[in-house]
Amino acid sequence: MAKTSAAVLSINRRRALLTLAASASSFGLPALANPQAPVRLVVPFTPGTGIDLIARVLAPKLAERFQRPFIVDNKPGASGNIGTLEVVRSAPDGSTLLVTVNTLVMNTELYPKMGYSPVRDLPAISQTSVGQLVLVTGAQSRITDLRELIDYAQKNPGVLNYGSPGAGTPHHLAMELLKSKTRMSLTHVSYRGTAPALTDLLGGQIDLMFLPIHVALQHIKAGKLRAIAISSDSPSPLLPAVPPLKTLNLGDMNVDMWYGLLGPKGLPPEFVRSINDALKTMLAQPDVAKAFESQGMTPQYSTPQAFQALIGSDAKRWGSLIKSQGISAE
């Protein structure tokens, strides 16, 4: 009887260990990691931003999927570098992940001493969404379409000015790319954030700027702003009559903002796969699309490999532009 009880105990112990191992491996964590420990989703910007919304929409879904807490942790500062660097320095055990936007790769050249490489030190897990930018002028502007803008700015160097929420932001670099491709001359006016720039645009103090489509749309519909181009390769269903920058036939002019999930170097491949698989399901859900839409974003799933390739190509693209145009962080 004693031998039988010992055998049953041994079998039960093995089953328990196998169950624990399966639980850990299903989440992609090393066998010794605590499968119940919280996972921090670090957002390197303030609450209320589009990046923050992504994290707060996905966190409860991930928590339900993996039966462990997913906590949104805002770490703003230095154009996203403070929170990003914290993730880079964290242990690759799946307890700390980064939810970010394509300013990540723009910062490489703008902050050469920031201490990390987004290509080498932050393996991609999945893209989550894309957001369009729309090029707008004030309703009182003499510029009525994209071709007219280019023609006027070429013939009148420096007369027109444009605003941005700050040097090195996607809004700024999108215009610098357009300038470099068309050889037109515009004067940059840098603001501390989108709100003051938009106020001056509506008031006629600046001539034009790129804005996230959800920020510009209400003013376009009210007749206070005029949309003259969309950042994507194809028209937006929200503004179907506004031509994409691609119609200029000047090469790659897509300046959409991308968002995604990354982690520290050394994440176990099985962990990356499990989170990626979960996001593939979640990003296809209608409630996620509706939530993202409020911030002008469209859900966009990708494999880790495809997202890593996008990060690498964009790092080169924006790095080259920043060098050639002599752009620096102010």
C-alpha positions in Angstrom: 0.0 0.0 0.0 2.9 2.4 0.9 4.5 1.7 -2.4 1.3 2.3 -4.3 0.8 5.6 -2.4 4.3 6.7 -3.2 3.9 5.8 -6.8 0.7 7.8 -7.1 2.3 10.8 -5.3 5.2 10.6 -7.7 2.9 10.5 -10.7 0.9 13.4 -9.4 4.1 15.4 -8.7 5.2 14.8 -12.3 1.9 15.8 -13.7 2.0 19.0 -11.6 5.4 19.8 -12.9 4.4 19.2 -16.5 1.3 21.4 -16.0 3.5 24.2 -14.6 5.9 23.8 -17.5 3.1 23.8 -20.0 1.6 26.9 -18.5 5.0 28.7 -18.7 5.8 27.6 -22.2 2.3 28.4 -23.5 3.0 32.0 -22.5 6.6 31.8 -23.9 8.3 32.4 -20.6 11.4 30.6 -19.3 10.5 27.7 -17.1 11.8 29.4 -13.9 9.8 32.6 -14.5 6.7 33.3 -12.4 3.8 32.8 -14.8 1.5 34.9 -12.5 3.8 37.9 -12.3 2.5 41.2 -13.7 3.6 42.4 -17.2 4.4 46.1 -17.5 3.4 47.8 -20.8 5.7 50.8 -20.8 4.3 53.8 -22.7 7.1 56.4 -23.1 4.6 59.3 -23.5 1.9 60.9 -21.3 -1.6 59.4 -20.7 -4.2 60.3 -23.2 -2.0 59.9 -26.3 -2.7 57.5 -29.1 0.1 55.2 -27.9 -1.4 55.3 -24.4 -4.8 54.3 -25.8 -3.3 51.3 -27.6 -1.8 50.0 -24.3 -5.0 50.5 -22.4 -7.2 48.8 -25.0 -4.9 45.8 -25.3 -3.9 45.4 -21.6 -7.1 43.9 -20.3 -7.4 41.6 -23.3 -3.9 40.3 -22.8 -4.6 39.9 -19.1 -7.7 37.8 -19.8 -5.8 35.7 -22.5 -2.9 34.9 -20.3 -4.5 35.0 -16.8 -2.0 37.4 -15.4 -2.0 41.2 -14.9 -0.9 43.5 -17.7 -0.3 47.0 -16.3 0.1 50.2 -18.3 3.1 52.3 -17.0 3.5 55.8 -18.5 7.2 56.9 -18.5 7.2 60.2 -20.5 10.2 62.4 -21.2 12.9 63.2 -23.7 10.8 62.5 -26.7 10.1 59.0 -25.5 13.7 58.1 -24.7 13.3 57.8 -20.9 10.6 55.1 -21.0 12.3 53.4 -24.0 15.7 53.2 -22.3 14.0 51.7 -19.2 12.7 48.8 -21.4 16.1 48.4 -23.1 17.7 47.9 -19.7 15.1 45.6 -18.3 15.4 41.8 -17.9 14.3 39.9 -21.0 11.9 37.7 -19.0 8.6 39.0 -20.4 7.8 41.3 -17.5 8.5 44.6 -19.3 7.4 45.5 -22.8 7.3 48.7 -24.8 4.3 50.3 -26.6 5.5 53.0 -28.9 5.3 54.9 -32.2 7.7 55.5 -35.1 9.4 58.4 -33.3 11.4 55.5 -31.9 13.5 55.3 -35.1 13.5 59.0 -35.7 15.2 59.5 -32.4 18.2 57.5 -33.5 19.8 60.4 -35.4 18.2 63.2 -33.3 19.7 61.8 -30.1 22.9 60.0 -31.0 23.9 59.7 -27.4 20.7 58.2 -26.1 22.4 54.9 -25.4 20.5 52.3 -27.4 19.6 51.2 -30.9 15.9 50.6 -31.8 17.1 48.1 -34.4 19.5 46.1 -32.3 18.2 46.4 -28.8 14.4 46.2 -29.1 13.2 43.1 -30.9 9.8 43.6 -32.6 6.8 41.6 -31.4 4.0 43.0 -33.6 2.8 46.2 -35.2 -0.6 47.3 -33.7 -1.8 50.1 -35.9 -1.2 52.9 -38.4 -2.3 56.5 -38.3 -2.6 58.8 -41.2 -1.3 62.4 -41.4 -3.1 65.0 -43.5 -1.4 68.1 -45.0 -3.6 71.1 -44.3 -3.7 74.8 -44.9 -5.9 77.5 -43.3 -9.1 78.3 -45.0 -7.8 81.8 -45.7 -4.7 80.4 -47.5 -3.8 81.2 -51.1 -2.9 77.5 -51.4 -5.7 75.3 -52.6 -4.0 72.1 -53.7 -0.7 70.2 -53.5 0.6 71.1 -57.0 -0.1 74.8 -56.3 1.8 74.5 -53.0 4.8 73.1 -54.7 4.8 75.6 -57.5 4.4 78.6 -55.2 7.0 77.4 -52.7 9.6 76.8 -55.5 9.1 80.2 -57.0 8.9 82.0 -53.6 11.6 80.5 -51.4 11.0 80.8 -47.7 7.8 82.9 -48.0 5.5 80.1 -46.7 6.0 78.6 -43.3 4.8 75.5 -41.6 4.3 74.3 -38.1 5.1 71.2 -36.2 4.7 70.0 -32.5 8.4 70.0 -32.3 11.7 69.2 -34.1 12.0 65.6 -35.0 8.3 64.7 -34.7 6.6 62.8 -37.5 4.8 65.9 -38.5 8.1 67.8 -38.9 9.9 65.0 -40.7 7.0 64.4 -43.0 7.2 67.9 -44.3 11.0 67.8 -44.5 10.7 64.7 -46.7 8.2 66.4 -48.9 10.5 69.4 -49.2 13.5 67.3 -50.1 11.6 65.4 -52.8 10.1 68.5 -54.4 12.9 71.0 -53.8 10.5 73.5 -52.4 11.5 76.1 -49.7 9.4 76.4 -46.6 10.3 77.9 -43.2 9.8 75.6 -40.1 8.1 77.0 -37.0 8.5 74.6 -34.1 6.0 74.5 -31.3 5.7 72.8 -27.9 2.9 70.4 -28.9 0.2 70.1 -31.4 -2.4 72.4 -29.7 -0.5 75.7 -30.0 0.5 74.9 -33.6 -3.1 74.2 -34.5 -4.3 77.4 -32.9 -1.8 79.5 -35.0 -2.7 77.5 -38.1 -6.4 78.3 -37.6 -5.6 81.9 -36.9 -3.5 82.3 -40.0 -0.1 82.8 -38.2 1.3 79.8 -40.0 0.5 78.6 -43.5 0.3 74.8 -43.3 1.3 71.7 -41.4 0.8 67.9 -41.2 -1.8 66.9 -38.6 -3.1 63.5 -37.5 -6.3 63.0 -39.5 -8.5 62.7 -36.4 -7.2 66.1 -35.1 -7.8 67.8 -38.4 -11.0 66.3 -39.5 -13.5 68.3 -37.5 -11.8 71.6 -38.7 -11.8 70.4 -42.3 -15.5 69.6 -42.1 -16.2 73.0 -40.5 -14.4 74.7 -43.3 -11.7 76.1 -41.1 -8.9 74.0 -42.7 -8.3 72.8 -46.2 -6.9 69.3 -46.8 -4.5 69.1 -49.7 -2.8 65.7 -49.3 -2.9 62.4 -47.3 0.2 60.7 -46.0 -0.7 57.2 -47.2 -0.3 55.5 -50.6 -4.0 55.5 -51.1 -6.9 57.9 -50.3 -8.5 57.9 -46.8 -12.1 56.8 -46.6 -12.6 59.7 -44.3 -11.4 62.1 -47.0 -11.7 60.2 -50.3 -11.3 63.3 -52.5 -7.9 64.3 -51.0 -5.0 62.9 -53.0 -2.2 60.8 -51.5 1.4 62.1 -51.6 2.1 59.1 -53.9 0.4 60.9 -56.8 3.5 63.1 -57.0 5.4 60.0 -58.4 8.5 60.9 -56.4 9.3 57.5 -54.9 8.3 56.4 -51.4 6.3 59.2 -49.9 4.3 57.2 -47.3 4.7 59.1 -44.0 2.0 57.3 -42.0 2.7 56.9 -38.4 3.1 53.3 -37.2 2.6 51.9 -33.7 3.7 48.6 -32.2 4.9 46.4 -29.3 8.5 45.6 -28.7 10.6 44.2 -25.8 14.2 44.1 -24.4 16.9 42.2 -26.3 17.0 38.5 -25.5 13.2 37.8 -25.2 12.6 34.1 -25.7 11.3 33.4 -29.2 8.4 31.4 -27.8 7.3 34.4 -25.7 7.4 36.6 -28.8 5.3 34.1 -30.7 2.7 33.7 -28.0 2.1 37.5 -27.7 2.2 37.9 -31.4 -0.5 35.2 -31.9 -2.6 36.9 -29.2 -2.4 40.3 -30.9 -3.3 38.8 -34.2 -6.7 37.8 -32.8 -7.2 40.9 -30.8 -6.5 43.4 -33.6 -9.2 41.7 -35.7 -11.9 42.4 -33.1 -14.4 45.2 -34.0 -14.2 46.8 -30.5 -10.5 47.3 -30.9 -11.0 48.9 -34.4 -13.7 51.2 -32.9 -11.4 52.3 -30.0 -8.5 52.9 -32.2 -10.6 54.9 -34.6 -11.2 57.6 -32.0 -7.5 58.4 -32.2 -7.3 58.2 -36.0 -5.7 54.8 -36.0 -6.4 51.6 -38.0 -5.5 48.2 -36.5 -2.5 46.7 -38.3 -1.1 43.3 -37.4 2.3 42.1 -38.6 4.6 39.2 -37.9 7.7 40.0 -35.8 9.9 39.6 -38.8 7.9 42.0 -40.9 7.7 44.6 -38.1 11.5 44.3 -37.5 12.1 44.9 -41.2 9.9 48.0 -41.1 11.8 49.3 -38.1 15.1 48.8 -39.9 14.1 50.3 -43.2 12.5 53.3 -41.5 15.6 53.9 -39.3 17.7 54.2 -42.4 15.1 56.3 -44.2 14.6 58.9 -41.5 18.2 58.8 -40.4 19.3 59.7 -44.0 16.8 62.5 -44.2 17.8 64.0 -40.8 21.4 64.0 -41.8 20.9 65.4 -45.3 18.6 68.2 -44.0 20.7 69.0 -41.0 17.9 68.5 -38.6 18.6 68.5 -34.8 16.6 68.2 -31.7 15.8 71.6 -30.2 
